[in-house]
Amino acid sequence: MCSRFYVDVNLRDALETIKNLYGLEGYQGPGMIEPGDVKPSEKALVIRKNSVSQGGSPLVMEWMTWGYLPRKKNNQLLINARIESAKEKAAFCSSFRSRRCVIPASGFYEWDKERNKVDFRMADGKGIFLAGCYDMFENVRRFTIFTAEANGSVRPVHDRMPFMISMDDILQWFGDDSRGGHPGGDGKDGGRGTGYRALMEKTMPELACRREYEQMILQL
């Protein structure tokens, strides 16, 4: 699962690259990045498809709130959805089909059996892009994060991990299932495979991990 992720200043370079490659409406520069942890019910920067680009930027960045509101008031926020079955679940099927998104992050946390906090990130320190979907609840855009079966780097700590999209595949994630590539495009602008479903078959990258007590030792 994914119940907390974080952002640091290293993410600024990744967002500048996305802006230069594809265009990113709503991105106002490095000052938008606020380093720190993001928890359920809090706001985070999210990238979505620009449905009214009309030849402009195909992508939009904006603040959204983490967690779908549950149908029953006593239930918890829906912060994760299994990528394997989201399209079949009533709570997510419409969002999965037409409101997919990407959540930029620097890394995420899981907790091992001894309740040690484990920090997962790319070994090179570059940003990661968590796949998700969003919807409107009480006039507020809210997102949830897709999870997949954990790979070898995360499995010793948890059996699930966030489903991640590489920077090169962001436009394909927003494309339809037959054309891929640029949202609304004809498949000639970098689309590969058969659209976003092809990305669901990809293996998640191996991640570097560090436990909180290991970080404390390094700081001494």
C-alpha distance (Angstrom), angle and dihedral (degrees) to the residues before:
residue distance angle dihedral
M1 . . .
C2 3.78 . .
S3 3.79 118.6 .
R4 3.78 100.3 156.0
F5 3.78 136.4 21.9
Y6 3.77 133.3 171.7
V7 3.76 142.7 -143.3
D8 3.80 128.7 -147.1
V9 3.80 136.0 175.8
N10 3.82 92.3 -89.5
L11 3.80 88.3 74.2
R12 3.80 90.6 69.1
D13 3.80 92.7 75.4
A14 3.80 91.7 52.1
L15 3.80 92.8 52.1
E16 3.80 91.8 47.1
T17 3.80 88.0 53.4
I18 3.83 91.9 51.0
K19 3.79 90.4 49.3
N20 3.80 91.4 51.1
L21 3.81 94.2 45.0
Y22 3.78 101.9 42.8
G23 3.78 109.9 1.2
L24 3.79 120.8 -107.2
E25 3.79 117.5 -143.4
G26 3.79 113.5 -151.9
Y27 3.80 94.5 25.5
Q28 3.79 106.7 126.4
G29 3.77 99.9 -176.2
P30 3.82 137.6 -88.3
G31 3.79 92.1 -43.5
M32 3.81 89.5 74.5
I33 3.80 90.6 68.9
E34 3.79 110.1 92.8
P35 3.84 109.5 -170.5
G36 3.78 115.8 -134.2
D37 3.79 146.2 77.6
V38 3.80 122.5 -52.6
K39 3.80 118.7 -148.3
P40 3.80 132.6 -175.6
S41 3.82 113.7 -72.2
E42 3.81 90.5 26.5
K43 3.80 127.0 108.7
A44 3.80 124.7 -103.7
L45 3.78 136.9 174.8
V46 3.80 111.0 -96.6
I47 3.82 131.9 -173.1
R48 3.79 117.7 -142.8
K49 3.78 137.8 168.1
N50 3.80 115.1 -81.9
S51 3.78 102.8 -125.6
V52 3.81 93.2 -172.0
S53 3.81 101.3 39.9
Q54 3.84 94.6 127.3
G55 3.78 92.7 -169.4
G56 3.80 95.1 -32.2
S57 3.78 129.2 98.4
P58 3.82 113.2 -26.0
L59 3.81 91.1 -149.9
V60 3.80 135.3 61.6
M61 3.80 128.2 -164.5
E62 3.78 120.0 -155.6
W63 3.79 143.1 148.1
M64 3.80 116.9 -89.6
T65 3.80 133.8 172.3
W66 3.80 120.0 -111.7
G67 3.79 115.4 -119.3
Y68 3.79 136.1 40.0
L69 3.76 114.3 -114.2
P70 3.82 110.6 -110.1
R71 3.79 120.4 -119.1
K72 3.80 89.9 -125.4
K73 3.79 115.9 55.7
N74 3.80 93.9 -137.3
N75 3.80 93.7 57.0
Q76 3.80 125.1 92.8
L77 3.79 126.2 -106.4
L78 3.80 113.9 -80.9
I79 3.79 99.7 -120.7
N80 3.83 98.7 159.3
A81 3.79 137.8 36.2
R82 3.79 127.3 -170.8
I83 3.79 109.0 -112.0
E84 3.80 89.8 -146.3
S85 3.81 94.7 60.8
A86 3.82 108.0 17.2
K87 3.80 93.3 103.9
E88 3.81 89.0 59.3
K89 3.81 97.6 47.8
A90 3.79 118.8 94.3
A91 3.79 91.9 -137.1
F92 3.80 94.1 55.5
C93 3.81 111.8 19.1
S94 3.81 96.5 94.5
S95 3.81 93.0 44.1
F96 3.78 92.0 46.3
R97 3.77 91.1 53.4
S98 3.80 100.2 46.4
R99 3.81 112.1 4.5
R100 3.79 107.3 53.3
C101 3.79 117.2 153.5
V102 3.80 143.9 178.5
I103 3.80 125.2 -128.4
P104 3.84 113.4 -154.1
A105 3.80 113.3 -141.3
S106 3.77 140.7 159.4
G107 3.80 94.3 -137.8
F108 3.78 144.7 -42.9
Y109 3.79 138.8 -122.9
E110 3.77 135.3 -124.8
W111 3.80 129.9 176.0
D112 3.79 123.2 -128.6
K113 3.82 126.3 -141.8
E114 3.81 90.5 -85.9
R115 3.82 88.5 53.7
N116 3.78 92.7 -111.8
K117 3.79 112.0 152.5
V118 3.80 110.7 -120.3
D119 3.78 121.0 -157.8
F120 3.82 116.5 -147.8
R121 3.79 122.7 -168.0
M122 3.79 141.3 139.6
A123 3.80 111.8 -71.8
D124 3.81 91.1 -123.9
G125 3.81 91.5 52.8
K126 3.79 93.6 -118.9
G127 3.78 120.4 139.7
I128 3.79 127.0 -86.6
F129 3.79 127.7 -142.6
L130 3.79 116.4 -138.3
A131 3.79 115.1 -152.9
G132 3.77 118.9 -132.8
C133 3.77 146.6 133.5
Y134 3.77 134.9 -118.3
D135 3.78 141.3 -151.5
M136 3.79 140.0 176.9
F137 3.81 119.7 -95.8
E138 3.79 120.5 177.5
N139 3.83 90.1 -19.9
V140 3.80 92.1 -52.1
R141 3.81 124.2 111.0
R142 3.80 109.7 -129.1
F143 3.79 130.2 -177.1
T144 3.77 137.9 -157.6
I145 3.81 127.8 -158.7
F146 3.78 122.8 -124.2
T147 3.79 118.0 -130.6
A148 3.80 131.4 -158.2
E149 3.78 136.8 -170.7
A150 3.79 108.6 -67.2
N151 3.79 119.3 -104.3
G152 3.80 126.0 -138.8
S153 3.79 95.4 -78.0
V154 3.83 95.6 53.5
R155 3.83 102.0 29.5
P156 3.85 95.7 83.5
V157 3.81 87.4 62.0
H158 3.82 104.9 31.3
D159 3.81 137.6 -1.6
R160 3.83 93.3 -132.3
M161 3.80 132.9 52.7
P162 3.81 136.8 178.3
F163 3.79 113.9 -81.1
M164 3.81 105.6 -117.6
I165 3.79 132.7 -156.9
S166 3.80 121.6 -154.0
M167 3.79 117.9 -127.2
D168 3.80 89.7 -112.6
D169 3.81 90.9 56.5
I170 3.80 99.9 48.0
L171 3.80 95.3 100.9
Q172 3.79 91.2 45.9
W173 3.82 89.3 53.7
F174 3.80 88.6 58.1
G175 3.81 94.5 44.4
D176 3.79 123.2 94.6
D177 3.79 123.4 -98.8
S178 3.79 97.1 -96.6
R179 3.78 106.5 38.6
G180 3.81 107.6 29.5
G181 3.79 120.3 -177.3
H182 3.77 123.1 72.9
P183 3.81 113.0 19.5
G184 3.78 104.4 -97.0
G185 3.81 91.1 5.0
D186 3.79 131.7 129.2
G187 3.81 98.7 -113.9
K188 3.83 93.9 -98.3
D189 3.78 96.1 103.0
G190 3.77 101.5 72.3
G191 3.79 102.6 -58.9
R192 3.78 114.9 149.7
G193 3.76 134.2 -170.8
T194 3.78 115.5 -5.8
G195 3.79 101.4 -42.4
Y196 3.77 131.7 -88.1
R197 3.81 94.7 -18.4
A198 3.81 89.5 65.2
L199 3.81 88.5 61.1
M200 3.80 90.4 56.8
E201 3.81 88.7 67.3
K202 3.79 94.1 55.4
T203 3.79 121.4 109.0
M204 3.79 114.8 -115.8
P205 3.83 114.7 -113.7
E206 3.77 119.6 -102.2
L207 3.80 110.8 -103.2
A208 3.77 136.0 -150.9
C209 3.81 113.9 -119.7
R210 3.77 136.1 -165.7
R211 3.78 131.0 179.6
E212 3.76 121.0 -131.4
Y213 3.81 94.3 -114.4
E214 3.82 89.3 53.1
Q215 3.80 89.3 55.1
M216 3.80 90.3 50.5
I217 3.82 91.1 52.6
L218 3.81 90.9 52.0
Q219 3.80 90.4 52.0
L220 3.81 94.1 53.9
